[in-house]
Every structure is written in structure tokens, then in C-alpha cells.
Amino acid sequence: MAINVNIYNQKAEKVGDVKLTDKVFGVKANHELIHQAMVAQMGNERQVLADTKDRSEVRGGGKKPWKQKGNGRARSGSSRSPIWIGGGVTFGPLSNRNFSKNINKKMRQKAMFMVLSDKAVNEKVVVLENLEVSEFKTKTFNDMLKGFEGKVLTIKEGESKKRSLLVINDEKDEKVKYSGRNLVGVKVINLNNINILDLLKYRDLIITAQVAEKLEKQYS
């Protein structure tokens, strides 16, 4: 069953309505699947930063520090031993670690639909007729968002009053991207970059009618 939602212009005025397909916006949530998709994306995006050297990688230590016997000290073969200051590290983190996780493509898509469906049910989705910015102007873009926050998007009891808004355009638009990138609590992406982490991170969602149409054609 399709979900009827209003379509607004950039002045937050209703100009019509559209039916959102239930195959994308009407999927019952499965928290385990959503968590699995989220962990997989986070793991695949994780960078390996920590790296230590074992005794074979530390420079120096080729010469035996002192003879094996006769000086009263414990025997030692290299100053790069892990028990020496400046020596190698035992069982330390290495740069060849792999945090990536595999997840079925259909599972990842379904998890994304579940999050979209939850936003649609809780009236956290706004559909725009189109999204165009005539110039690189943060103030103009911010004023447009304020119009929706005052009229369409409402903060329910228990929700944070801080702005949390994800804007998805149907295609890459440099003016829209740069007009919104400095706004706190706002992220602008195009349809090709839609992902479950951004959908989960931001409370409210603004999409264009073209995005809704392409989602239906691509995944139905």
C-alpha cells in the first residue's frame, strides 16, 4: 500500500501530493538487520591508523650488546628485544589489519528501506518539488530550511531541539552542496551517496520528488 505525502516548494508551501511506494517507505523494521548493515558500513569505512614495529622492524640491534658469559649480567642477543627500552613491541597493532565486513547487497538495501520507512511513519520526511539554489549563498539555503522547520518539521516530546537534517538531491549540485556544508546539523548528499549511517544519524530528511521517483524505479 502506497503512502501519501505532501509535496512542497522551497517556500514550504504545499503544491501537491505524491505516493511513496511501500517497497521503499513501507518496510517493517528489523533492528538486528539494521545494526548489521550499520556495523558493516562502519567497518568498511574504518582506517587503520595504529601501527607498531616488532623486533625485526626496529632499526639497529645487529650487534650482541655484550658477551654471553662472564660479566654477571643476563644474556642478551639484541638491544631491539621487546624487553629493552626502544625495542620492538610484542603483539602490538599492525597496519595490515582488516576491519571490512561483508553483507549481502539486498540485505543492505532492505536495512536502508527500513530506516526510510521509520522516518516516513514518524513524519520526518519532507518531499520537495525541486531543489535549486541560484547562487552560492549559505544564508539563502538556511532560510529555506528554517521555513520547513517552522511549518512542516516539528520536534516531538523527548527529541533534541538541535537541528538534525539530511538533504538528499537527485543529482550532484555544487551550489546546493556548498551552500549547506557550513550549516551545523545539516548534511547535503546526492542520491548516489545515500547510505544507512547518514539516515540513522540525522533525525529529519528532505528529499526531492525526483529522488522519491528514482528510488521507486531503482528498487521496486
Backbone hydrogen bonds in HBPLUS format (Angstrom, degrees):
<---DONOR---> <-ACCEPTOR-->    atom                        ^
c    i                          cat <-CA-CA->   ^        H-A-AA   ^      H-
h    n   atom  resd res      DA  || num        DHA   H-A  angle D-A-AA Bond
n    s   type  num  typ     dist DA aas  dist angle  dist       angle   num
A0003-ILE N   A0020-LEU O   2.87 MM  17  4.96 167.1  1.89 144.2 147.6     1
A0020-LEU N   A0003-ILE O   2.68 MM  17  4.96 170.0  1.69 149.7 149.6     2
A0005-VAL N   A0018-VAL O   2.95 MM  13  5.58 163.6  1.98 161.6 166.7     3
A0018-VAL N   A0005-VAL O   2.84 MM  13  5.58 157.6  1.89 161.9 169.2     4
A0007-ILE N   A0016-GLY O   2.85 MM   9  5.10 164.3  1.87 126.8 124.7     5
A0015-VAL N   A0007-ILE O   2.81 MM   8  5.75 171.2  1.82 156.4 158.2     6
A0008-TYR N   A0127-VAL O   2.96 MM 119  6.32 163.0  1.99 157.6 162.7     7
A0129-GLU N   A0008-TYR O   2.71 MM 121  5.72 151.5  1.78 162.8 160.9     8
A0009-ASN N   A0013-GLU O   2.92 MM   4  5.52 151.4  2.00 146.5 153.8     9
A0012-ALA N   A0009-ASN O   3.07 MM   3  5.51 151.4  2.16 120.4 121.2    10
A0024-VAL N   A0021-THR O   3.24 MM   3  5.77 160.3  2.28 110.2 115.8    11
A0025-PHE N   A0021-THR O   2.88 MM   4  5.98 171.9  1.88 158.4 159.9    12
A0026-GLY N   A0022-ASP O   2.98 MM   4  3.87 125.7  2.29 105.7 106.2    13
A0034-ILE N   A0030-ASN O   3.07 MM   4  6.37 161.8  2.10 156.4 162.2    14
A0035-HIS N   A0031-HIS O   2.96 MM   4  6.07 160.5  2.00 144.9 150.2    15
A0036-GLN N   A0032-GLU O   2.98 MM   4  6.16 153.6  2.05 142.1 149.5    16
A0037-ALA N   A0033-LEU O   2.96 MM   4  6.21 160.1  2.00 151.6 155.9    17
A0038-MET N   A0034-ILE O   2.95 MM   4  6.13 155.4  2.01 147.5 154.8    18
A0039-VAL N   A0035-HIS O   2.92 MM   4  6.11 167.0  1.94 154.4 157.0    19
A0040-ALA N   A0036-GLN O   3.02 MM   4  6.14 155.8  2.08 143.6 150.5    20
A0041-GLN N   A0037-ALA O   3.08 MM   4  6.28 160.9  2.11 146.8 151.0    21
A0042-MET N   A0038-MET O   3.02 MM   4  6.23 164.0  2.05 152.2 156.9    22
A0043-GLY N   A0039-VAL O   2.89 MM   4  6.02 156.3  1.94 147.4 154.0    23
A0044-ASN N   A0040-ALA O   2.97 MM   4  6.13 156.4  2.02 147.4 153.6    24
A0045-GLU N   A0041-GLN O   3.05 MM   4  6.18 136.7  2.24 142.4 153.0    25
A0046-ARG N   A0043-GLY O   3.31 MM   3  5.15 147.7  2.42  94.7 103.9    26
A0052-THR N   A0093-PRO O   2.82 MM  41  5.83 139.4  1.98 164.6 170.7    27
A0089-VAL N   A0053-LYS O   2.83 MM  36  5.98 160.2  1.87 147.1 153.8    28
A0057-GLU N   A0054-ASP O   3.00 MM   3  5.53 152.4  2.07 116.7 124.8    29
A0088-GLY N   A0080-ARG O   2.98 MM   8  5.80 164.3  2.01 136.6 133.2    30
A0084-TRP N   A0081-SER O   2.92 MM   3  5.47 165.3  1.95 123.1 127.5    31
A0087-GLY N   A0084-TRP O   3.04 MM   3  5.17 151.7  2.12 128.4 126.3    32
A0107-MET N   A0104-ASN O   3.10 MM   3  5.18 120.3  2.47  97.6 112.7    33
A0108-ARG N   A0104-ASN O   2.99 MM   4  6.31 156.9  2.04 155.6 162.0    34
A0109-GLN N   A0105-LYS O   3.00 MM   4  6.26 158.8  2.04 149.9 155.5    35
A0110-LYS N   A0106-LYS O   2.93 MM   4  6.02 159.0  1.97 142.5 148.6    36
A0111-ALA N   A0107-MET O   2.98 MM   4  6.17 155.4  2.04 146.6 152.8    37
A0112-MET N   A0108-ARG O   3.16 MM   4  6.38 151.2  2.24 141.0 148.4    38
A0113-PHE N   A0109-GLN O   2.96 MM   4  6.30 151.3  2.04 148.4 156.6    39
A0114-MET N   A0110-LYS O   2.97 MM   4  6.24 147.2  2.08 145.3 154.1    40
A0115-VAL N   A0111-ALA O   3.25 MM   4  6.59 152.4  2.33 144.6 150.2    41
A0116-LEU N   A0112-MET O   3.05 MM   4  6.35 160.4  2.09 148.6 154.3    42
A0117-SER N   A0113-PHE O   2.77 MM   4  5.94 154.4  1.84 148.4 155.8    43
A0118-ASP N   A0114-MET O   2.98 MM   4  6.19 151.9  2.06 142.2 149.4    44
A0119-LYS N   A0115-VAL O   3.12 MM   4  6.39 153.4  2.19 146.5 152.9    45
A0120-ALA N   A0116-LEU O   3.00 MM   4  6.26 151.7  2.08 145.0 153.1    46
A0121-VAL N   A0117-SER O   2.94 MM   4  6.17 159.9  1.98 152.5 157.2    47
A0122-ASN N   A0118-ASP O   3.12 MM   4  6.23 153.6  2.19 141.5 148.2    48
A0124-LYS N   A0119-LYS O   2.75 MM   5  4.86 170.8  1.76 157.2 154.9    49
A0123-GLU N   A0120-ALA O   3.24 MM   3  5.12 160.2  2.29 104.1 106.1    50
A0205-LEU N   A0124-LYS O   2.81 MM  81  6.00 153.3  1.89 164.4 173.6    51
A0126-VAL N   A0205-LEU O   2.83 MM  79  6.24 153.3  1.90 155.6 164.7    52
A0207-ILE N   A0126-VAL O   2.90 MM  81  6.28 164.0  1.92 169.9 175.3    53
A0128-LEU N   A0207-ILE O   2.70 MM  79  6.04 161.0  1.73 151.4 158.3    54
A0209-ALA N   A0128-LEU O   2.75 MM  81  5.79 133.3  1.96 173.3 167.3    55
A0137-LYS N   A0135-GLU O   2.91 MM   2  5.60 115.4  2.33 114.1  96.9    56
A0141-PHE N   A0137-LYS O   3.32 MM   4  6.57 163.2  2.35 147.0 151.2    57
A0142-ASN N   A0138-THR O   2.83 MM   4  6.01 157.8  1.88 152.7 159.6    58
A0143-ASP N   A0139-LYS O   2.89 MM   4  6.06 156.7  1.94 150.2 155.8    59
A0144-MET N   A0140-THR O   3.17 MM   4  6.42 150.8  2.26 142.4 149.5    60
A0145-LEU N   A0141-PHE O   3.14 MM   4  6.48 157.1  2.20 147.0 152.6    61
A0146-LYS N   A0142-ASN O   2.93 MM   4  6.20 155.4  1.99 151.0 158.1    62
A0147-GLY N   A0143-ASP O   3.14 MM   4  6.38 143.8  2.28 140.5 148.9    63
A0148-PHE N   A0145-LEU O   3.14 MM   3  5.33 122.4  2.48 100.1 113.3    64
A0149-GLU N   A0145-LEU O   2.99 MM   4  6.27 156.9  2.04 151.7 159.0    65
A0150-GLY N   A0146-LYS O   3.00 MM   4  6.12 140.8  2.16 143.5 152.2    66
A0151-LYS N   A0147-GLY O   3.22 MM   4  6.25 139.8  2.39 135.3 144.8    67
A0152-VAL N   A0148-PHE O   2.82 MM   4  5.04 142.9  1.96 129.5 141.8    68
A0153-LEU N   A0148-PHE O   2.79 MM   5  5.86 160.2  1.83 146.1 152.7    69
A0159-GLU N   A0156-LYS O   3.08 MM   3  5.65 163.4  2.10 136.8 138.7    70
A0204-ASP N   A0164-SER O   2.91 MM  40  6.10 173.7  1.92 157.8 159.4    71
A0165-LEU N   A0185-GLY O   2.83 MM  20  6.14 167.4  1.84 168.3 172.6    72
A0187-LYS N   A0165-LEU O   3.06 MM  22  6.57 149.1  2.16 158.3 166.8    73
A0166-LEU N   A0204-ASP O   2.94 MM  38  6.24 163.4  1.97 148.2 152.3    74
A0206-ILE N   A0166-LEU O   2.87 MM  40  6.25 162.8  1.90 162.6 165.6    75
A0167-VAL N   A0187-LYS O   2.85 MM  20  6.14 172.2  1.86 166.8 168.8    76
A0189-ILE N   A0167-VAL O   2.93 MM  22  6.34 163.6  1.96 169.5 174.9    77
A0168-ILE N   A0206-ILE O   2.84 MM  38  6.25 165.6  1.86 167.8 172.8    78
A0169-ASN N   A0189-ILE O   2.94 MM  20  6.38 160.6  1.98 153.4 157.1    79
A0191-LEU N   A0169-ASN O   2.86 MM  22  6.05 125.3  2.17 159.2 175.1    80
A0177-LYS N   A0173-ASP O   2.91 MM   4  6.10 165.8  1.94 157.6 162.4    81
A0178-TYR N   A0174-GLU O   2.94 MM   4  6.01 174.5  1.94 152.3 153.5    82
A0179-SER N   A0175-LYS O   3.03 MM   4  5.88 137.9  2.21 133.9 144.9    83
A0180-GLY N   A0176-VAL O   3.26 MM   4  6.31 137.0  2.46 142.0 150.0    84
A0181-ARG N   A0177-LYS O   3.15 MM   4  6.08 123.0  2.50 141.4 155.1    85
A0183-LEU N   A0180-GLY O   3.36 MM   3  5.59 164.6  2.39 109.3 113.7    86
A0186-VAL N   A0183-LEU O   3.35 MM   3  5.58 149.5  2.45 131.1 126.4    87
A0193-ASN N   A0190-ASN O   2.98 MM   3  5.63 153.9  2.04 119.7 127.3    88
A0194-ILE N   A0191-LEU O   3.25 MM   3  5.37 167.9  2.26 112.9 113.1    89
A0199-LEU N   A0195-ASN O   3.30 MM   4  6.51 158.4  2.35 145.3 151.7    90
A0200-LEU N   A0196-ILE O   2.95 MM   4  6.07 146.6  2.06 144.1 152.2    91
A0201-LYS N   A0197-LEU O   2.90 MM   4  6.00 149.3  1.99 145.0 154.1    92
A0202-TYR N   A0198-ASP O   3.17 MM   4  6.20 164.8  2.19 151.4 152.5    93
A0211-VAL N   A0208-THR O   3.06 MM   3  5.20 124.9  2.38  97.9 111.5    94
A0212-ALA N   A0208-THR O   3.23 MM   4  6.67 159.9  2.27 152.4 156.2    95
A0213-GLU N   A0209-ALA O   3.01 MM   4  6.23 154.4  2.08 144.1 151.4    96
A0214-LYS N   A0210-GLN O   2.87 MM   4  6.04 159.1  1.91 146.8 152.5    97
A0215-LEU N   A0211-VAL O   2.89 MM   4  6.05 156.7  1.95 152.5 158.9    98
A0216-GLU N   A0212-ALA O   3.16 MM   4  6.32 154.9  2.22 140.4 146.5    99
A0217-LYS N   A0213-GLU O   3.02 MM   4  6.31 160.0  2.06 149.3 154.5   100
A0218-GLN N   A0214-LYS O   2.86 MM   4  5.86 158.7  1.90 148.4 154.4   101
A0219-TYR N   A0215-LEU O   3.06 MM   4  5.96 155.1  2.12 144.1 149.4   102
A0220-SER N   A0216-GLU O   2.96 MM   4  5.30 141.3  2.11 137.1 143.2   103
